[in-house]
Amino acid sequence: MFRHVVMFKWADGVDADHVAAVADGLDNLAASIEQIKQYRHGPDVGLSDQNFDYVVVGDFDSSDDYVVYRDHPVHQEFIAELIAGRITERAAAQFEID
Amino acid sequence: MFRHVVMFKWADGVDADHVAAVADGLDNLAASIEQIKQYRHGPDVGLSDQNFDYVVVGDFDSSDDYVVYRDHPVHQEFIAELIAGRITERAAAQFEID
């Protein structure tokens, strides 16, 4: 299996309504892109001040399936509408899992 | 369930042998700390130059179990011996999952 992890820090002005829209948008991605096998996401619970604000973990059968997701128009539209310009930091990695 | 995600960027001088020692050390944590329910980790596969270098995803029954892991002496020893001073960036978040 192949796992994609991404975290964001929100920009000033991103409020609870926007975070809820992001969460809904991510649920919509999981329902719309068949290559996603498992998709888990949520806000950081606040145990550490240094943490990022929101995290997404997606599981795929292969790196090829991940790339289909990454470049999928529904995903790109989600990023353009709800992420771009709304974050100050992004941290990402993809790795192979047993 | 409760998920912990952390990523690192390695400092100059961290070589493949060190990364292998980190991987072995993480496997040892998963075997040593009973609160860890699932532990997946690995090097970034290199699809993006902006990515972090190594990622760890740990699943726990609760935030309390995560805190036991976080503060566990075996975990703290691992960090002191193999992570501290060996990274230039760290990104972390913890979130609740269904």
N, CA and C atoms of all chains as a GROMACS GRO file, in nm:
protein
  588
    1MET      N    1   0.083  -0.119   0.000
    1MET     CA    2   0.000   0.000   0.000
    1MET      C    3   0.087   0.125   0.000
    2PHE      N    4   0.022   0.236  -0.027
    2PHE     CA    5   0.094   0.361  -0.046
    2PHE      C    6   0.019   0.470   0.032
    3ARG      N    7   0.091   0.541   0.117
    3ARG     CA    8   0.027   0.638   0.205
    3ARG      C    9   0.076   0.780   0.176
    4HIS      N   10  -0.019   0.870   0.165
    4HIS     CA   11   0.007   1.014   0.146
    4HIS      C   12  -0.033   1.087   0.272
    5VAL      N   13   0.056   1.173   0.322
    5VAL     CA   14   0.028   1.252   0.442
    5VAL      C   15   0.054   1.398   0.410
    6VAL      N   16  -0.040   1.483   0.448
    6VAL     CA   17  -0.020   1.627   0.430
    6VAL      C   18  -0.080   1.702   0.549
    7MET      N   19  -0.012   1.807   0.591
    7MET     CA   20  -0.057   1.892   0.702
    7MET      C   21  -0.054   2.037   0.658
    8PHE      N   22  -0.143   2.115   0.720
    8PHE     CA   23  -0.150   2.257   0.690
    8PHE      C   24  -0.146   2.339   0.819
    9LYS      N   25  -0.092   2.460   0.807
    9LYS     CA   26  -0.117   2.564   0.908
    9LYS      C   27  -0.203   2.670   0.841
   10TRP      N   28  -0.314   2.702   0.906
   10TRP     CA   29  -0.407   2.798   0.848
   10TRP      C   30  -0.354   2.941   0.854
   11ALA      N   31  -0.388   3.017   0.754
   11ALA     CA   32  -0.358   3.160   0.754
   11ALA      C   33  -0.455   3.233   0.846
   12ASP      N   34  -0.417   3.355   0.884
   12ASP     CA   35  -0.509   3.440   0.961
   12ASP      C   36  -0.640   3.455   0.883
   13GLY      N   37  -0.749   3.450   0.954
   13GLY     CA   38  -0.878   3.470   0.892
   13GLY      C   39  -0.950   3.341   0.857
   14VAL      N   40  -0.880   3.228   0.866
   14VAL     CA   41  -0.947   3.100   0.842
   14VAL      C   42  -1.024   3.065   0.970
   15ASP      N   43  -1.156   3.061   0.958
   15ASP     CA   44  -1.241   3.040   1.076
   15ASP      C   45  -1.300   2.899   1.077
   16ALA      N   46  -1.378   2.872   1.178
   16ALA     CA   47  -1.436   2.737   1.195
   16ALA      C   48  -1.523   2.699   1.076
   17ASP      N   49  -1.594   2.796   1.020
   17ASP     CA   50  -1.677   2.766   0.903
   17ASP      C   51  -1.591   2.721   0.786
   18HIS      N   52  -1.477   2.786   0.767
   18HIS     CA   53  -1.390   2.745   0.657
   18HIS      C   54  -1.334   2.606   0.681
   19VAL      N   55  -1.293   2.579   0.804
   19VAL     CA   56  -1.239   2.445   0.835
   19VAL      C   57  -1.346   2.338   0.813
   20ALA      N   58  -1.470   2.370   0.848
   20ALA     CA   59  -1.580   2.276   0.823
   20ALA      C   60  -1.600   2.253   0.674
   21ALA      N   61  -1.584   2.359   0.595
   21ALA     CA   62  -1.596   2.344   0.449
   21ALA      C   63  -1.483   2.259   0.393
   22VAL      N   64  -1.363   2.275   0.449
   22VAL     CA   65  -1.250   2.190   0.409
   22VAL      C   66  -1.281   2.043   0.441
   23ALA      N   67  -1.330   2.019   0.562
   23ALA     CA   68  -1.361   1.881   0.600
   23ALA      C   69  -1.466   1.821   0.507
   24ASP      N   70  -1.570   1.898   0.476
   24ASP     CA   71  -1.672   1.849   0.382
   24ASP      C   72  -1.612   1.824   0.244
   25GLY      N   73  -1.525   1.916   0.201
   25GLY     CA   74  -1.461   1.900   0.071
   25GLY      C   75  -1.376   1.774   0.065
   26LEU      N   76  -1.305   1.744   0.174
   26LEU     CA   77  -1.224   1.622   0.178
   26LEU      C   78  -1.312   1.498   0.176
   27ASP      N   79  -1.423   1.501   0.248
   27ASP     CA   80  -1.516   1.387   0.242
   27ASP      C   81  -1.568   1.368   0.099
   28ASN      N   82  -1.592   1.479   0.032
   28ASN     CA   83  -1.637   1.471  -0.107
   28ASN      C   84  -1.530   1.410  -0.197
   29LEU      N   85  -1.404   1.444  -0.172
   29LEU     CA   86  -1.295   1.383  -0.250
   29LEU      C   87  -1.296   1.232  -0.233
   30ALA      N   88  -1.307   1.190  -0.107
   30ALA     CA   89  -1.303   1.046  -0.079
   30ALA      C   90  -1.418   0.973  -0.149
   31ALA      N   91  -1.533   1.042  -0.163
   31ALA     CA   92  -1.648   0.982  -0.229
   31ALA      C   93  -1.638   0.988  -0.381
   32SER      N   94  -1.555   1.080  -0.432
   32SER     CA   95  -1.552   1.107  -0.575
   32SER      C   96  -1.437   1.041  -0.649
   33ILE      N   97  -1.328   1.010  -0.579
   33ILE     CA   98  -1.207   0.961  -0.645
   33ILE      C   99  -1.185   0.815  -0.604
   34GLU      N  100  -1.209   0.727  -0.697
   34GLU     CA  101  -1.213   0.584  -0.662
   34GLU      C  102  -1.077   0.530  -0.620
   35GLN      N  103  -0.970   0.598  -0.658
   35GLN     CA  104  -0.836   0.550  -0.619
   35GLN      C  105  -0.811   0.563  -0.469
   36ILE      N  106  -0.886   0.648  -0.399
   36ILE     CA  107  -0.869   0.662  -0.254
   36ILE      C  108  -0.927   0.538  -0.185
   37LYS      N  109  -0.841   0.464  -0.114
   37LYS     CA  110  -0.888   0.344  -0.043
   37LYS      C  111  -0.928   0.376   0.100
   38GLN      N  112  -0.854   0.464   0.165
   38GLN     CA  113  -0.892   0.512   0.298
   38GLN      C  114  -0.847   0.657   0.308
   39TYR      N  115  -0.932   0.738   0.368
   39TYR     CA  116  -0.902   0.881   0.376
   39TYR      C  117  -0.942   0.925   0.516
   40ARG      N  118  -0.845   0.970   0.594
   40ARG     CA  119  -0.871   1.014   0.729
   40ARG      C  120  -0.816   1.155   0.745
   41HIS      N  121  -0.894   1.243   0.804
   41HIS     CA  122  -0.850   1.382   0.817
   41HIS      C  123  -0.919   1.446   0.936
   42GLY      N  124  -0.858   1.552   0.986
   42GLY     CA  125  -0.919   1.623   1.096
   42GLY      C  126  -0.830   1.732   1.149
   43PRO      N  127  -0.888   1.815   1.236
   43PRO     CA  128  -0.809   1.921   1.298
   43PRO      C  129  -0.720   1.865   1.407
   44ASP      N  130  -0.604   1.925   1.421
   44ASP     CA  131  -0.517   1.892   1.533
   44ASP      C  132  -0.591   1.915   1.665
   45VAL      N  133  -0.570   1.824   1.760
   45VAL     CA  134  -0.647   1.833   1.885
   45VAL      C  135  -0.590   1.935   1.983
   46GLY      N  136  -0.468   1.986   1.956
   46GLY     CA  137  -0.418   2.096   2.040
   46GLY      C  138  -0.330   2.054   2.157
   47LEU      N  139  -0.271   1.937   2.150
   47LEU     CA  140  -0.182   1.894   2.258
   47LEU      C  141  -0.048   1.969   2.257
   48SER      N  142  -0.010   2.023   2.141
   48SER     CA  143   0.118   2.095   2.131
   48SER      C  144   0.099   2.223   2.051
   49ASP      N  145   0.153   2.333   2.104
   49ASP     CA  146   0.142   2.462   2.034
   49ASP      C  147   0.218   2.462   1.902
   50GLN      N  148   0.318   2.374   1.888
   50GLN     CA  149   0.399   2.374   1.767
   50GLN      C  150   0.336   2.294   1.654
   51ASN      N  151   0.227   2.227   1.682
   51ASN     CA  152   0.167   2.141   1.581
   51ASN      C  153   0.111   2.218   1.462
   52PHE      N  154   0.095   2.145   1.354
   52PHE     CA  155   0.017   2.195   1.242
   52PHE      C  156  -0.132   2.193   1.280
   53ASP      N  157  -0.216   2.257   1.197
   53ASP     CA  158  -0.356   2.277   1.234
   53ASP      C  159  -0.450   2.169   1.179
   54TYR      N  160  -0.414   2.110   1.067
   54TYR     CA  161  -0.505   2.014   1.004
   54TYR      C  162  -0.421   1.909   0.932
   55VAL      N  163  -0.466   1.785   0.936
   55VAL     CA  164  -0.388   1.677   0.878
   55VAL      C  165  -0.478   1.585   0.797
   56VAL      N  166  -0.423   1.535   0.686
   56VAL     CA  167  -0.493   1.442   0.597
   56VAL      C  168  -0.402   1.323   0.572
   57VAL      N  169  -0.458   1.202   0.586
   57VAL     CA  170  -0.384   1.079   0.556
   57VAL      C  171  -0.466   0.999   0.456
   58GLY      N  172  -0.409   0.976   0.338
   58GLY     CA  173  -0.479   0.900   0.234
   58GLY      C  174  -0.402   0.774   0.199
   59ASP      N  175  -0.476   0.664   0.188
   59ASP     CA  176  -0.414   0.536   0.150
   59ASP      C  177  -0.461   0.495   0.010
   60PHE      N  178  -0.365   0.443  -0.067
   60PHE     CA  179  -0.387   0.405  -0.206
   60PHE      C  180  -0.324   0.268  -0.230
   61ASP      N  181  -0.367   0.203  -0.336
   61ASP     CA  182  -0.306   0.074  -0.368
   61ASP      C  183  -0.164   0.088  -0.420
   62SER      N  184  -0.132   0.202  -0.478
   62SER     CA  185  -0.002   0.217  -0.543
   62SER      C  186   0.031   0.364  -0.560
   63SER      N  187   0.157   0.393  -0.591
   63SER     CA  188   0.196   0.532  -0.618
   63SER      C  189   0.125   0.583  -0.743
   64ASP      N  190   0.101   0.495  -0.840
   64ASP     CA  191   0.028   0.537  -0.960
   64ASP      C  192  -0.112   0.587  -0.924
   65ASP      N  193  -0.179   0.514  -0.834
   65ASP     CA  194  -0.313   0.557  -0.792
   65ASP      C  195  -0.306   0.690  -0.717
   66TYR      N  196  -0.201   0.707  -0.637
   66TYR     CA  197  -0.184   0.836  -0.568
   66TYR      C  198  -0.171   0.950  -0.669
   67VAL      N  199  -0.095   0.928  -0.774
   67VAL     CA  200  -0.073   1.034  -0.874
   67VAL      C  201  -0.205   1.067  -0.946
   68VAL      N  202  -0.287   0.965  -0.972
   68VAL     CA  203  -0.419   0.992  -1.031
   68VAL      C  204  -0.499   1.084  -0.939
   69TYR      N  205  -0.498   1.053  -0.810
   69TYR     CA  206  -0.566   1.138  -0.710
   69TYR      C  207  -0.506   1.279  -0.707
   70ARG      N  208  -0.375   1.285  -0.699
   70ARG     CA  209  -0.306   1.415  -0.689
   70ARG      C  210  -0.346   1.507  -0.804
   71ASP      N  211  -0.354   1.451  -0.923
   71ASP     CA  212  -0.380   1.531  -1.042
   71ASP      C  213  -0.527   1.535  -1.082
   72HIS      N  214  -0.613   1.471  -1.004
   72HIS     CA  215  -0.755   1.461  -1.039
   72HIS      C  216  -0.819   1.600  -1.038
   73PRO      N  217  -0.899   1.630  -1.138
   73PRO     CA  218  -0.960   1.765  -1.144
   73PRO      C  219  -1.043   1.800  -1.021
   74VAL      N  220  -1.111   1.702  -0.963
   74VAL     CA  221  -1.190   1.732  -0.842
   74VAL      C  222  -1.098   1.772  -0.726
   75HIS      N  223  -0.982   1.706  -0.718
   75HIS     CA  224  -0.883   1.740  -0.615
   75HIS      C  225  -0.823   1.878  -0.641
   76GLN      N  226  -0.788   1.902  -0.764
   76GLN     CA  227  -0.728   2.032  -0.799
   76GLN      C  228  -0.828   2.147  -0.775
   77GLU      N  229  -0.955   2.122  -0.802
   77GLU     CA  230  -1.057   2.224  -0.777
   77GLU      C  231  -1.072   2.250  -0.628
   78PHE      N  232  -1.068   2.142  -0.549
   78PHE     CA  233  -1.074   2.155  -0.403
   78PHE      C  234  -0.958   2.242  -0.352
   79ILE      N  235  -0.837   2.214  -0.401
   79ILE     CA  236  -0.719   2.290  -0.357
   79ILE      C  237  -0.735   2.438  -0.395
   80ALA      N  238  -0.776   2.462  -0.518
   80ALA     CA  239  -0.789   2.600  -0.565
   80ALA      C  240  -0.893   2.677  -0.485
   81GLU      N  241  -1.003   2.610  -0.450
   81GLU     CA  242  -1.113   2.680  -0.385
   81GLU      C  243  -1.096   2.695  -0.234
   82LEU      N  244  -1.032   2.596  -0.169
   82LEU     CA  245  -1.037   2.593  -0.022
   82LEU      C  246  -0.901   2.593   0.048
   83ILE      N  247  -0.793   2.566  -0.027
   83ILE     CA  248  -0.661   2.559   0.037
   83ILE      C  249  -0.570   2.674  -0.010
   84ALA      N  250  -0.564   2.694  -0.139
   84ALA     CA  251  -0.473   2.796  -0.193
   84ALA      C  252  -0.502   2.932  -0.132
   85GLY      N  253  -0.399   2.997  -0.080
   85GLY     CA  254  -0.414   3.128  -0.020
   85GLY      C  255  -0.466   3.126   0.122
   86ARG      N  256  -0.500   3.007   0.173
   86ARG     CA  257  -0.557   2.995   0.307
   86ARG      C  258  -0.460   2.934   0.406
   87ILE      N  259  -0.339   2.901   0.363
   87ILE     CA  260  -0.242   2.836   0.451
   87ILE      C  261  -0.112   2.915   0.453
   88THR      N  262  -0.039   2.901   0.564
   88THR     CA  263   0.094   2.962   0.573
   88THR      C  264   0.204   2.857   0.560
   89GLU      N  265   0.170   2.730   0.591
   89GLU     CA  266   0.269   2.623   0.579
   89GLU      C  267   0.199   2.496   0.535
   90ARG      N  268   0.275   2.415   0.460
   90ARG     CA  269   0.228   2.284   0.415
   90ARG      C  270   0.344   2.186   0.435
   91ALA      N  271   0.314   2.070   0.491
   91ALA     CA  272   0.415   1.965   0.508
   91ALA      C  273   0.357   1.838   0.449
   92ALA      N  274   0.433   1.771   0.361
   92ALA     CA  275   0.380   1.652   0.295
   92ALA      C  276   0.488   1.547   0.278
   93ALA      N  277   0.445   1.422   0.270
   93ALA     CA  278   0.533   1.311   0.237
   93ALA      C  279   0.446   1.195   0.189
   94GLN      N  280   0.506   1.108   0.109
   94GLN     CA  281   0.439   0.984   0.066
   94GLN      C  282   0.536   0.869   0.090
   95PHE      N  283   0.481   0.759   0.141
   95PHE     CA  284   0.568   0.645   0.170
   95PHE      C  285   0.496   0.514   0.146
   96GLU      N  286   0.575   0.410   0.124
   96GLU     CA  287   0.522   0.276   0.104
   96GLU      C  288   0.496   0.212   0.240
   97ILE      N  289   0.380   0.143   0.252
   97ILE     CA  290   0.352   0.071   0.377
   97ILE      C  291   0.317  -0.073   0.345
   98ASP      N  292   0.343  -0.160   0.441
   98ASP     CA  293   0.314  -0.303   0.422
   98ASP      C  294   0.164  -0.325   0.417
   99MET      N  295  -1.072   0.626   1.750
   99MET     CA  296  -0.927   0.610   1.747
   99MET      C  297  -0.857   0.745   1.739
  100PHE      N  298  -0.729   0.741   1.764
  100PHE     CA  299  -0.652   0.865   1.775
  100PHE      C  300  -0.523   0.846   1.694
  101ARG      N  301  -0.497   0.938   1.604
  101ARG     CA  302  -0.382   0.923   1.513
  101ARG      C  303  -0.279   1.036   1.535
  102HIS      N  304  -0.156   0.995   1.544
  102HIS     CA  305  -0.041   1.086   1.556
  102HIS      C  306   0.039   1.078   1.427
  103VAL      N  307   0.071   1.196   1.371
  103VAL     CA  308   0.152   1.202   1.249
  103VAL      C  309   0.269   1.294   1.273
  104VAL      N  310   0.388   1.250   1.234
  104VAL     CA  311   0.506   1.336   1.245
  104VAL      C  312   0.597   1.313   1.124
  105MET      N  313   0.656   1.421   1.076
  105MET     CA  314   0.749   1.415   0.962
  105MET      C  315   0.878   1.487   1.000
  106PHE      N  316   0.986   1.444   0.937
  106PHE     CA  317   1.116   1.506   0.960
  106PHE      C  318   1.183   1.542   0.828
  107LYS      N  319   1.265   1.646   0.833
  107LYS     CA  320   1.365   1.668   0.728
  107LYS      C  321   1.502   1.645   0.791
  108TRP      N  322   1.580   1.560   0.731
  108TRP     CA  323   1.711   1.524   0.786
  108TRP      C  324   1.811   1.638   0.771
  109ALA      N  325   1.897   1.650   0.869
  109ALA     CA  326   2.009   1.743   0.862
  109ALA      C  327   2.117   1.688   0.769
  110ASP      N  328   2.204   1.776   0.725
  110ASP     CA  329   2.320   1.731   0.647
  110ASP      C  330   2.396   1.626   0.728
  111GLY      N  331   2.444   1.525   0.658
  111GLY     CA  332   2.523   1.421   0.723
  111GLY      C  333   2.444   1.299   0.765
  112VAL      N  334   2.310   1.309   0.761
  112VAL     CA  335   2.229   1.190   0.792
  112VAL      C  336   2.232   1.100   0.668
  113ASP      N  337   2.290   0.982   0.684
  113ASP     CA  338   2.308   0.892   0.569
  113ASP      C  339   2.211   0.774   0.577
  114ALA      N  340   2.222   0.687   0.478
  114ALA     CA  341   2.129   0.573   0.469
  114ALA      C  342   2.140   0.483   0.592
  115ASP      N  343   2.260   0.468   0.646
  115ASP     CA  344   2.275   0.386   0.766
  115ASP      C  345   2.198   0.446   0.884
  116HIS      N  346   2.203   0.578   0.895
  116HIS     CA  347   2.130   0.641   1.005
  116HIS      C  348   1.978   0.624   0.985
  117VAL      N  349   1.934   0.642   0.862
  117VAL     CA  350   1.790   0.626   0.836
  117VAL      C  351   1.746   0.482   0.866
  118ALA      N  352   1.832   0.385   0.833
  118ALA     CA  353   1.800   0.245   0.865
  118ALA      C  354   1.793   0.224   1.016
  119ALA      N  355   1.882   0.291   1.090
  119ALA     CA  356   1.878   0.280   1.236
  119ALA      C  357   1.751   0.343   1.292
  120VAL      N  358   1.707   0.454   1.233
  120VAL     CA  359   1.581   0.516   1.274
  120VAL      C  360   1.465   0.419   1.249
  121ALA      N  361   1.463   0.357   1.132
  121ALA     CA  362   1.355   0.262   1.100
  121ALA      C  363   1.354   0.146   1.198
  122ASP      N  364   1.472   0.092   1.228
  122ASP     CA  365   1.479  -0.017   1.327
  122ASP      C  366   1.433   0.031   1.465
  123GLY      N  367   1.474   0.153   1.500
  123GLY     CA  368   1.434   0.208   1.629
  123GLY      C  369   1.283   0.225   1.639
  124LEU      N  370   1.220   0.268   1.530
  124LEU     CA  371   1.074   0.284   1.529
  124LEU      C  372   1.005   0.148   1.540
  125ASP      N  373   1.058   0.049   1.469
  125ASP     CA  374   1.001  -0.086   1.482
  125ASP      C  375   1.012  -0.135   1.627
  126ASN      N  376   1.123  -0.102   1.691
  126ASN     CA  377   1.141  -0.141   1.831
  126ASN      C  378   1.040  -0.071   1.922
  127LEU      N  379   1.011   0.057   1.892
  127LEU     CA  380   0.908   0.127   1.970
  127LEU      C  381   0.773   0.056   1.959
  128ALA      N  382   0.739   0.019   1.834
  128ALA     CA  383   0.609  -0.046   1.813
  128ALA      C  384   0.600  -0.178   1.889
  129ALA      N  385   0.716  -0.245   1.903
  129ALA     CA  386   0.718  -0.373   1.975
  129ALA      C  387   0.723  -0.354   2.126
  130SER      N  388   0.766  -0.235   2.170
  130SER     CA  389   0.794  -0.213   2.313
  130SER      C  390   0.682  -0.139   2.386
  131ILE      N  391   0.603  -0.063   2.314
  131ILE     CA  392   0.505   0.025   2.380
  131ILE      C  393   0.366  -0.025   2.344
  132GLU      N  394   0.300  -0.084   2.443
  132GLU     CA  395   0.176  -0.156   2.414
  132GLU      C  396   0.063  -0.064   2.371
  133GLN      N  397   0.075   0.066   2.403
  133GLN     CA  398  -0.032   0.158   2.363
  133GLN      C  399  -0.037   0.181   2.212
  134ILE      N  400   0.070   0.150   2.140
  134ILE     CA  401   0.072   0.165   1.994
  134ILE      C  402  -0.012   0.053   1.932
  135LYS      N  403  -0.120   0.090   1.863
  135LYS     CA  404  -0.206  -0.010   1.799
  135LYS      C  405  -0.162  -0.037   1.655
  136GLN      N  406  -0.122   0.067   1.585
  136GLN     CA  407  -0.066   0.050   1.451
  136GLN      C  408   0.041   0.157   1.433
  137TYR      N  409   0.150   0.119   1.371
  137TYR     CA  410   0.263   0.212   1.356
  137TYR      C  411   0.317   0.192   1.216
  138ARG      N  412   0.310   0.293   1.133
  138ARG     CA  413   0.357   0.286   0.995
  138ARG      C  414   0.455   0.400   0.973
  139HIS      N  415   0.567   0.369   0.912
  139HIS     CA  416   0.668   0.472   0.891
  139HIS      C  417   0.754   0.436   0.771
  140GLY      N  418   0.818   0.538   0.716
  140GLY     CA  419   0.906   0.511   0.604
  140GLY      C  420   0.959   0.638   0.543
  141PRO      N  421   1.058   0.623   0.456
  141PRO     CA  422   1.114   0.738   0.386
  141PRO      C  423   1.020   0.786   0.276
  142ASP      N  424   1.017   0.916   0.258
  142ASP     CA  425   0.943   0.973   0.146
  142ASP      C  426   0.995   0.913   0.015
  143VAL      N  427   0.904   0.884  -0.078
  143VAL     CA  428   0.944   0.815  -0.200
  143VAL      C  429   1.004   0.909  -0.305
  144GLY      N  430   0.994   1.041  -0.283
  144GLY     CA  431   1.064   1.133  -0.373
  144GLY      C  432   0.983   1.184  -0.490
  145LEU      N  433   0.851   1.183  -0.479
  145LEU     CA  434   0.770   1.236  -0.588
  145LEU      C  435   0.772   1.388  -0.593
  146SER      N  436   0.806   1.454  -0.482
  146SER     CA  437   0.810   1.600  -0.478
  146SER      C  438   0.934   1.647  -0.404
  147ASP      N  439   1.004   1.744  -0.463
  147ASP     CA  440   1.123   1.798  -0.399
  147ASP      C  441   1.091   1.870  -0.268
  148GLN      N  442   0.968   1.918  -0.255
  148GLN     CA  443   0.933   1.996  -0.136
  148GLN      C  444   0.894   1.908  -0.017
  149ASN      N  445   0.885   1.780  -0.040
  149ASN     CA  446   0.839   1.691   0.066
  149ASN      C  447   0.938   1.682   0.183
  150PHE      N  448   0.884   1.638   0.296
  150PHE     CA  449   0.967   1.598   0.408
  150PHE      C  450   1.034   1.464   0.374
  151ASP      N  451   1.133   1.424   0.456
  151ASP     CA  452   1.215   1.307   0.423
  151ASP      C  453   1.165   1.176   0.484
  152TYR      N  454   1.101   1.185   0.598
  152TYR     CA  455   1.059   1.063   0.668
  152TYR      C  456   0.929   1.092   0.741
  153VAL      N  457   0.841   0.994   0.744
  153VAL     CA  458   0.710   1.014   0.805
  153VAL      C  459   0.674   0.895   0.892
  154VAL      N  460   0.607   0.926   1.004
  154VAL     CA  461   0.560   0.826   1.099
  154VAL      C  462   0.412   0.851   1.126
  155VAL      N  463   0.331   0.745   1.119
  155VAL     CA  464   0.189   0.754   1.153
  155VAL      C  465   0.160   0.647   1.259
  156GLY      N  466   0.117   0.692   1.376
  156GLY     CA  467   0.086   0.600   1.485
  156GLY      C  468  -0.060   0.609   1.524
  157ASP      N  469  -0.124   0.493   1.544
  157ASP     CA  470  -0.264   0.490   1.584
  157ASP      C  471  -0.275   0.436   1.727
  158PHE      N  472  -0.364   0.499   1.802
  158PHE     CA  473  -0.382   0.469   1.944
  158PHE      C  474  -0.533   0.461   1.972
  159ASP      N  475  -0.567   0.397   2.083
  159ASP     CA  476  -0.709   0.391   2.119
  159ASP      C  477  -0.762   0.525   2.166
  160SER      N  478  -0.674   0.610   2.220
  160SER     CA  479  -0.720   0.735   2.280
  160SER      C  480  -0.605   0.834   2.288
  161SER      N  481  -0.638   0.960   2.314
  161SER     CA  482  -0.534   1.060   2.334
  161SER      C  483  -0.452   1.027   2.458
  162ASP      N  484  -0.516   0.969   2.561
  162ASP     CA  485  -0.440   0.930   2.681
  162ASP      C  486  -0.333   0.827   2.645
  163ASP      N  487  -0.367   0.731   2.561
  163ASP     CA  488  -0.267   0.631   2.520
  163ASP      C  489  -0.156   0.696   2.439
  164TYR      N  490  -0.192   0.793   2.355
  164TYR     CA  491  -0.088   0.865   2.280
  164TYR      C  492   0.009   0.935   2.376
  165VAL      N  493  -0.044   0.998   2.480
  165VAL     CA  494   0.042   1.070   2.574
  165VAL      C  495   0.135   0.973   2.648
  166VAL      N  496   0.085   0.853   2.681
  166VAL     CA  497   0.172   0.752   2.742
  166VAL      C  498   0.289   0.720   2.649
  167TYR      N  499   0.259   0.699   2.521
  167TYR     CA  500   0.363   0.675   2.419
  167TYR      C  501   0.458   0.794   2.409
  168ARG      N  502   0.402   0.912   2.396
  168ARG     CA  503   0.484   1.033   2.379
  168ARG      C  504   0.588   1.046   2.490
  169ASP      N  505   0.544   1.018   2.612
  169ASP     CA  506   0.630   1.040   2.728
  169ASP      C  507   0.703   0.913   2.772
  170HIS      N  508   0.685   0.804   2.700
  170HIS     CA  509   0.743   0.675   2.740
  170HIS      C  510   0.897   0.683   2.735
  171PRO      N  511   0.966   0.631   2.836
  171PRO     CA  512   1.113   0.642   2.836
  171PRO      C  513   1.180   0.579   2.715
  172VAL      N  514   1.124   0.471   2.661
  172VAL     CA  515   1.183   0.408   2.541
  172VAL      C  516   1.171   0.504   2.422
  173HIS      N  517   1.059   0.575   2.413
  173HIS     CA  518   1.039   0.673   2.307
  173HIS      C  519   1.134   0.792   2.325
  174GLN      N  520   1.143   0.840   2.447
  174GLN     CA  521   1.230   0.955   2.474
  174GLN      C  522   1.377   0.921   2.446
  175GLU      N  523   1.416   0.798   2.478
  175GLU     CA  524   1.554   0.755   2.452
  175GLU      C  525   1.579   0.748   2.301
  176PHE      N  526   1.481   0.694   2.228
  176PHE     CA  527   1.490   0.690   2.081
  176PHE      C  528   1.511   0.830   2.024
  177ILE      N  529   1.431   0.926   2.070
  177ILE     CA  530   1.442   1.064   2.021
  177ILE      C  531   1.580   1.121   2.052
  178ALA      N  532   1.625   1.101   2.174
  178ALA     CA  533   1.754   1.158   2.216
  178ALA      C  534   1.869   1.099   2.135
  179GLU      N  535   1.861   0.970   2.106
  179GLU     CA  536   1.974   0.902   2.041
  179GLU      C  537   1.972   0.918   1.889
  180LEU      N  538   1.853   0.923   1.826
  180LEU     CA  539   1.849   0.911   1.680
  180LEU      C  540   1.782   1.028   1.607
  181ILE      N  541   1.711   1.114   1.679
  181ILE     CA  542   1.640   1.224   1.614
  181ILE      C  543   1.699   1.360   1.653
  182ALA      N  544   1.720   1.380   1.781
  182ALA     CA  545   1.768   1.512   1.827
  182ALA      C  546   1.901   1.547   1.760
  183GLY      N  547   1.906   1.666   1.705
  183GLY     CA  548   2.028   1.712   1.638
  183GLY      C  549   2.047   1.658   1.497
  184ARG      N  550   1.957   1.570   1.454
  184ARG     CA  551   1.969   1.508   1.322
  184ARG      C  552   1.866   1.560   1.224
  185ILE      N  553   1.782   1.655   1.264
  185ILE     CA  554   1.676   1.705   1.176
  185ILE      C  555   1.684   1.858   1.168
  186THR      N  556   1.634   1.910   1.055
  186THR     CA  557   1.626   2.055   1.039
  186THR      C  558   1.482   2.104   1.053
  187GLU      N  559   1.385   2.013   1.030
  187GLU     CA  560   1.245   2.051   1.043
  187GLU      C  561   1.166   1.932   1.095
  188ARG      N  562   1.062   1.964   1.171
  188ARG     CA  563   0.969   1.864   1.224
  188ARG      C  564   0.828   1.919   1.205
  189ALA      N  565   0.738   1.835   1.156
  189ALA     CA  566   0.597   1.873   1.140
  189ALA      C  567   0.514   1.766   1.207
  190ALA      N  568   0.423   1.806   1.294
  190ALA     CA  569   0.344   1.707   1.368
  190ALA      C  570   0.201   1.754   1.386
  191ALA      N  571   0.111   1.657   1.402
  191ALA     CA  572  -0.028   1.684   1.438
  191ALA      C  573  -0.088   1.555   1.493
  192GLN      N  574  -0.191   1.572   1.575
  192GLN     CA  575  -0.267   1.457   1.625
  192GLN      C  576  -0.415   1.486   1.603
  193PHE      N  577  -0.488   1.383   1.560
  193PHE     CA  578  -0.630   1.405   1.533
  193PHE      C  579  -0.711   1.281   1.564
  194GLU      N  580  -0.839   1.303   1.589
  194GLU     CA  581  -0.933   1.195   1.617
  194GLU      C  582  -0.980   1.136   1.485
  195ILE      N  583  -0.987   1.002   1.478
  195ILE     CA  584  -1.041   0.938   1.358
  195ILE      C  585  -1.151   0.840   1.398
  196ASP      N  586  -1.244   0.819   1.305
  196ASP     CA  587  -1.357   0.727   1.331
  196ASP      C  588  -1.305   0.584   1.343
   0.00000   0.00000   0.00000
